[in-house]
């Protein structure tokens, strides 16, 4: 096993044991509004322009338990959002979180 595989396995084991972030699961959309998770607002902030399309693909790399993924899905209804993580345990929580709140999981 290479050094990077050993490190990846150790990180996955840590987050399978202690899924992060440990936010509660809700049966409703996430509370509040966070402009950083809104494609239109973030694009405008970074470029000073309005994006030419809303139906973008968003990758949440290292999504953990899906707290940010849930915001991305709810605040970008025309986008396709995919969350990935080394931890299968955290991904299972992320999928449950998004299903419970009405986001596609």
Buried (B, 14 or more C-beta within 10 A) or exposed (E): EEEEEEEEEEBBEEBBEEBBEEBEBEEEBBEEEBEEBBBBBBBBEEEEEEEEEEEBEBEBEBBBBBBBBBBBBBBBEEBEBEBEBBBEBBBBBBBBBBEBBBBEB
